[in-house]
Structure formats: structure tokens, C-alpha cells
Amino acid sequence: MECVEDKVDGTPAILRRVPESALRDALRKMILVRRFEESAEQAYMRGLIHGTMHLSIGQEASAIGMTMLLNDDDYITSTHRGHGHCIGKGADPKRMFAEFFGKETGYCHGRGGSMHIADVSRGNLGANGIVGGGLPIAVGAALSIKKQGRQSVVVCFFGDGANNEGAFHESLNFAAIWKLPVVFVCENNRYGMSMSVERSTAVSHVSQRAAAYDMPGATIDGNRLSDVLQAAADAIARARNGGGPTLIECETYRIRGHSKSDRNRYRTREEIESWGARDPITLFEKQLLECGFIDAAAVQVMRADVEDEIKAALDFAQESPSPEVGELTRDVYSGAPELTRQGVSQ
Amino acid sequence: MNTAMSEVRELTYAQAINEALAIALERDESVFLMGEDIGVYGGAFQVTGGLYERFGPERVMDTPIAELAGAGIAVGAAMTGSRPVYEFQFSDFATLAMEQIVNQAAKMRYMLGGGVSVPVVMRFPAGSGTGAAAQHSQSLEAWFAHVPGLKVVQPSTPHDAKGLLLAALDDPDPVMIFEHKLLYKSKGVVPEGYYVEPLGKAVMRRQGADLTIVATSIMSVRALEAAETLAHDGIDAEVLDLRSIRPIDRQAIIDSVQKTSRLICVYEGVQQLGIGSEIAAIVSESEAFDALDAPIVRLGGADCPLPYNPQLERAAVPQVADIVDAARRLVGGRI
């Protein structure tokens, strides 16, 4: 994962190993994630969306870099900060916005909202409202893959907060003893709500914990898509070839607060600005321009195209019907609707 | 073995579960077992004995002592085309895995809009009477029955232990099976081959005219024994074995109480806020309320952790004599 040594003409080797169209697509997806979240935030401020949401603005490189090599039959498990993962795994912003608006056309038919958003048909096993909740599920999916003799992999996203949960320890140990095809991706954005990783975590790098499970671990610049892509390529190849799990720590930063109630009392404006200066989209766009994989005019066209998509998606969401109240208990169980009325007075 | 012989074949409750697991492993290659010491050791209660030798380590998987991820891995595997059966060594240890059961397995289908189901089966050796004290003797099934999205069954006979387990493995949703440890050695007639008992249906173990005893798990066995004693007194008790506490067979309870006019609920879990409270509420909210000739009686676990001393342990959960006594007082108009 030494990108510096791998450079040819200033271009990280990994960027030469994937089709240029895939790189342009990755940039477009990063911009789409950003604009999706900014638009969701605006809609929330205007009172169009209720509840809460956790924005990943500033973390787009890890979400897209880790998912861009995946196929539909690969899986991810995601987190409460999962919009980028969801788009990275192929979800349509139309149905994501519809879910935010609580509409029947949303991915969860208005039952899940931002915190559970997922296109299961694309192998997303769910954004998860419980810190560390997705780790055992990812290992279970990897166990299925191994039993079914498939070449698929699971990318398991979690934050620095989850690395102190018991589920982290148990899951990494299981994946290691059974040599399962999982890539554990810790998006270390420096804070679990208000508690800094320095205060919460005994090791200086989450990746050091890989040693406890005898698996490779690496800390990378999570704001540089090329670094993320290189690490993803190595870990995914290892997993697909039966080499077992890897732990990757993407060092990144959430520019926005933890959720909509955050007043940023635990960090400084200077700190936020210093990370803002290393914006992952700006960095990757610059890299693609310098490498000649895209030109400025094409970037402009791309941004305009994303705006059109966002606008159409918002319109779709707003115009979509709400769920029927009479269908409150639909999908609690798979069949037999009479079962779903348990506990409801008749 | 001819048909006549197979009809009277008896197995223990543990053997019946073992046979159901073997049938499931045989007929569906996506089925596998996970749990602590279920392999060569055969499980803490020898329920999985011989399966490791027959099906190998890939189908009968020993796990580390790590219930949270163990249960969660079963959930993740169930979401992706596998049919795992996860064994908790003692049901008490499920407290370590509540997150994955309650927040994940139970809710995944609903919160993801019906796009996925979680056909996981979990087995919980439960109950007191083995001198294992407070952390290895609990009956926590009511907790799980409080969670929409789960199904919860409590077989009381070898026949049902097999049939309900095979039904659970045929069900698209998470099914929690609470097996009473004292029943593992009990014997009963078990048909050979594949069969299922429906989830969510109570079964009438004894017809009676004077009172209804609705019981769960081992309490069904004790209620039947109590009914025999009561018959000598001229009291004709009806015994309804609930078998499933989520979904719960409301109609069977209502029908029986309408017939007998009296109700005792017997269960091992802590009495307060337990299954009996729900049964009483079902009757109170139904047409059977008007049929009642006496207050509803709950006989449940005492309001304390399960103690070690055998006399104290027996006193902490309903025994046959307690059921007999309550029935006599109820029918005699003394309650």
C-alpha cells in the first residue's frame, strides 16, 4: 500500500490499473454523495424531512473508493453514516430521497429512514443504527459466501466509535479463525459523537488492533481516493483468493456535526477548517485533471448532470405517496398477515 | 422397522431434537449448526451428539465463547442464503447477544422495507431444576415474546421438540426455541422422518369441564400430572399447552375458558409481567371474560433470582402441588 513508491509520472499506479471511465464514475459518485447530503440537509432545515440524519460530508473517498471495485453479488454492511456507502453500492438517489421523506417509494417504504437506508437487491445489508451492529452480520454474510463456494466479498464499514465495542473484537476474531472474505473498513473520522479517538482508544491507530487477530492491518489517508482504492484492491483480492480478512483504517473527518443536534463544543473551528482544506472531492478531481483522465469542461458537465439528477430525485420523493397507515404492521413477518397484528388491540 | 413399530417408537426430547437437526442437515445443504462445544463434545446437554461425526466440521461448527458475534453471524448468514441453527449453551447467555437478536434479527425485515428476511433458528436451553443457580436457570422467553419480528416456541414433548424445530427451519422469519433442560431426558412417541408442527398453535393435552390450565413448556407436563390428582377429587381440568408464545393462539385460550369458566396460567418465568399476564389480558379483553366464574390465577416464578439450595429452587417455580392447590381453591370458590 505504498502509493508513493508506486507512482509513474506522478500518477499512482492503481489509477493506471482501473479503466479511466471507472475513475470518472468514481468522481461523479463522490460529487453525487456530497450533493445528495447537502440537499438532504437543506430539506431538513426547511422542515421537509423529520427525524435526524448523520452526514458523511468529507468522507466520500472512503465510501466510494471501498465500493467501486465491488460487484452486485458482493455485500456491504453500513453504518448510521451510510449515505455514501449506499450510493457507492449502486443505490438510486430517487429512492433514497423518497426514504428520507418517509415515502412508500423509498428503499424501506418509509419504515427505515436515513439510519436504515439500503438497496438490499444490490448487496447492501443495511445501514445500521447500532454502533458495531453490522460487524457480526458482515462476518455472517462472509460465512455464507464461503459455504456457497462463491468468490464474493463483504466490505464491512464501521467508525472509530465501533472499534471499542465488544462486537468488533468478537467479529474480527471469528473472521480470522475461519479465514472469511471480509474487508473491515474503519472510517476513523476522529470522533465518536463528541469523544475523540485519542480519548476513547488505547492504541494510536485502530489498524494496530489487526495484530490481535493475526490479520493485515493498514492505516491510510482516507481522504485520498487513490490510497483508498489501492488498499481496497489489495484487501479485496486477498479476500477473493481465500486469504481471509483485512483491517483498513481510513483516516478521515466528518465536516458536519455528529447529527443534527451537534453544536460542535468538543472541537475547534481551526480543526474543522484544516480538514476542510483536504477535501476528498477536490483532491481527487485535481488528481484526475493532472493525470489527464478528465478535463475541466467535462467536470463542469458532470456537476451539472449531478444537479439535474438531484433535482429529479427530490421531485420524485416529494411527489411520491406516503405509506398507508393501515399497512403499519406489514413486513414485520414474511407471510401470514394475521401474525403481524400481535399486540395490537382488536 | 415396520409402520406399527415406528408409530410407538419412543425417543427422549434431546434425541428428538438431535433427529430433527440430522434430518434438516440431510435435506437442506444450506442448513448448518453453530454453537459452543456442539462438535466433538456433543453440546453441553448432548443434544448435538454424533452430528459432528456424521456431517463434519463445516456443518456442525464449534464457535469461540462469543455469543454476540456468534448470534450475529447466524443473523448475517441467514440474510444471505444460509439456514443457520445457533445454539446458546444456556439461555441465560443470550443476554450477551440481545443486541443482535432484538435490534438486528427481529427488525431487519421491517426496517429494510421487506427486502430481506432472516430465517435464523436459535435454540435456548432454559429453566431451573438442575441446581445451576441464578445465571444458568432462567426462563427469559417472555422477553423475546415482547419483540415484534421474532417467533418464540416452547416445546414440552419430544414429538413437538422435533416438529417445531423442523417447522422453524421451514419458516422465513427468526424463530427462538426455548427447550427446558429438565425435559431433555423425558421420553415420548416420536414419528420417524420429516414432519412439522405448526408455529403459533396451542395443543389441547387434556379435555376438562371445570377449569382451564394454560401452561407452557415443562409446566404443561406438571399441569397434566396435577390434572390426574385433581380427577381423584372430582375436579375435571382442561390442559392447554400453549407451545408458542409469539404468535400466541388467542382463540384456543378464549374457546377453552368459555367452556370451563375458570383459568389458571402456569409458567416458569417470573410471574410479574410474564406470559400469564398476557394470557389473563387476552381473556379479559375477549368474550370469554363474561364466562368467567372466578378470578384468573397466575402461577409463575418467584420474584427472586433462582437459588442454589434444592428446596429453595423448587419453591421458586410452580410445582405439581402448587397447581393442584390453586385448582382446588379456584374450583372450591376460595379464590
HADDOCK unambig.tbl for C-alpha pairs under 7 A between the chains (distance, minus, plus):
assign (segid A and resid 107 and name CA) (segid B and resid 113 and name CA) 6.59 0.50 0.50
assign (segid A and resid 108 and name CA) (segid B and resid 111 and name CA) 6.22 0.50 0.50
assign (segid A and resid 108 and name CA) (segid B and resid 112 and name CA) 4.61 0.50 0.50
assign (segid A and resid 108 and name CA) (segid B and resid 113 and name CA) 3.67 0.50 0.50
assign (segid A and resid 109 and name CA) (segid B and resid 113 and name CA) 5.24 0.50 0.50
assign (segid A and resid 111 and name CA) (segid B and resid 110 and name CA) 6.88 0.50 0.50
assign (segid A and resid 111 and name CA) (segid B and resid 111 and name CA) 5.30 0.50 0.50
assign (segid A and resid 111 and name CA) (segid B and resid 113 and name CA) 6.16 0.50 0.50
assign (segid A and resid 112 and name CA) (segid B and resid 111 and name CA) 4.60 0.50 0.50
assign (segid A and resid 112 and name CA) (segid B and resid 112 and name CA) 6.13 0.50 0.50
assign (segid A and resid 116 and name CA) (segid B and resid 111 and name CA) 6.50 0.50 0.50
assign (segid A and resid 116 and name CA) (segid B and resid 112 and name CA) 6.50 0.50 0.50
assign (segid A and resid 118 and name CA) (segid B and resid 112 and name CA) 6.93 0.50 0.50
assign (segid A and resid 120 and name CA) (segid B and resid 115 and name CA) 6.21 0.50 0.50
assign (segid A and resid 136 and name CA) (segid B and resid 69 and name CA) 4.89 0.50 0.50
assign (segid A and resid 136 and name CA) (segid B and resid 72 and name CA) 4.74 0.50 0.50
assign (segid A and resid 136 and name CA) (segid B and resid 73 and name CA) 4.91 0.50 0.50
assign (segid A and resid 136 and name CA) (segid B and resid 76 and name CA) 6.91 0.50 0.50
assign (segid A and resid 137 and name CA) (segid B and resid 72 and name CA) 5.44 0.50 0.50
assign (segid A and resid 137 and name CA) (segid B and resid 73 and name CA) 5.21 0.50 0.50
assign (segid A and resid 137 and name CA) (segid B and resid 75 and name CA) 6.15 0.50 0.50
assign (segid A and resid 137 and name CA) (segid B and resid 76 and name CA) 3.86 0.50 0.50
assign (segid A and resid 138 and name CA) (segid B and resid 76 and name CA) 6.20 0.50 0.50
assign (segid A and resid 139 and name CA) (segid B and resid 73 and name CA) 5.70 0.50 0.50
assign (segid A and resid 139 and name CA) (segid B and resid 76 and name CA) 6.94 0.50 0.50
assign (segid A and resid 140 and name CA) (segid B and resid 72 and name CA) 6.96 0.50 0.50
assign (segid A and resid 140 and name CA) (segid B and resid 73 and name CA) 3.74 0.50 0.50
assign (segid A and resid 140 and name CA) (segid B and resid 74 and name CA) 5.83 0.50 0.50
assign (segid A and resid 140 and name CA) (segid B and resid 75 and name CA) 6.65 0.50 0.50
assign (segid A and resid 140 and name CA) (segid B and resid 76 and name CA) 4.08 0.50 0.50
assign (segid A and resid 140 and name CA) (segid B and resid 77 and name CA) 4.23 0.50 0.50
assign (segid A and resid 141 and name CA) (segid B and resid 76 and name CA) 4.95 0.50 0.50
assign (segid A and resid 141 and name CA) (segid B and resid 77 and name CA) 4.78 0.50 0.50
assign (segid A and resid 141 and name CA) (segid B and resid 80 and name CA) 5.77 0.50 0.50
assign (segid A and resid 143 and name CA) (segid B and resid 77 and name CA) 6.37 0.50 0.50
assign (segid A and resid 144 and name CA) (segid B and resid 77 and name CA) 5.23 0.50 0.50
assign (segid A and resid 144 and name CA) (segid B and resid 80 and name CA) 6.26 0.50 0.50
assign (segid A and resid 144 and name CA) (segid B and resid 81 and name CA) 6.76 0.50 0.50
assign (segid A and resid 144 and name CA) (segid B and resid 82 and name CA) 5.94 0.50 0.50
assign (segid A and resid 167 and name CA) (segid B and resid 68 and name CA) 6.58 0.50 0.50
assign (segid A and resid 167 and name CA) (segid B and resid 69 and name CA) 6.06 0.50 0.50
assign (segid A and resid 170 and name CA) (segid B and resid 66 and name CA) 6.14 0.50 0.50
assign (segid A and resid 170 and name CA) (segid B and resid 69 and name CA) 5.61 0.50 0.50
assign (segid A and resid 171 and name CA) (segid B and resid 69 and name CA) 5.62 0.50 0.50
assign (segid A and resid 331 and name CA) (segid B and resid 109 and name CA) 6.38 0.50 0.50
assign (segid A and resid 331 and name CA) (segid B and resid 110 and name CA) 5.09 0.50 0.50
assign (segid A and resid 331 and name CA) (segid B and resid 113 and name CA) 6.87 0.50 0.50
assign (segid A and resid 331 and name CA) (segid B and resid 114 and name CA) 5.19 0.50 0.50
assign (segid A and resid 332 and name CA) (segid B and resid 109 and name CA) 6.56 0.50 0.50
assign (segid A and resid 332 and name CA) (segid B and resid 110 and name CA) 5.05 0.50 0.50
assign (segid A and resid 332 and name CA) (segid B and resid 148 and name CA) 6.72 0.50 0.50
assign (segid A and resid 332 and name CA) (segid B and resid 149 and name CA) 5.19 0.50 0.50
assign (segid A and resid 333 and name CA) (segid B and resid 149 and name CA) 5.85 0.50 0.50
assign (segid A and resid 333 and name CA) (segid B and resid 173 and name CA) 6.37 0.50 0.50
assign (segid A and resid 334 and name CA) (segid B and resid 117 and name CA) 6.80 0.50 0.50
assign (segid A and resid 334 and name CA) (segid B and resid 172 and name CA) 6.24 0.50 0.50
assign (segid A and resid 334 and name CA) (segid B and resid 173 and name CA) 6.46 0.50 0.50
assign (segid A and resid 339 and name CA) (segid B and resid 247 and name CA) 6.15 0.50 0.50
assign (segid A and resid 342 and name CA) (segid B and resid 247 and name CA) 6.68 0.50 0.50
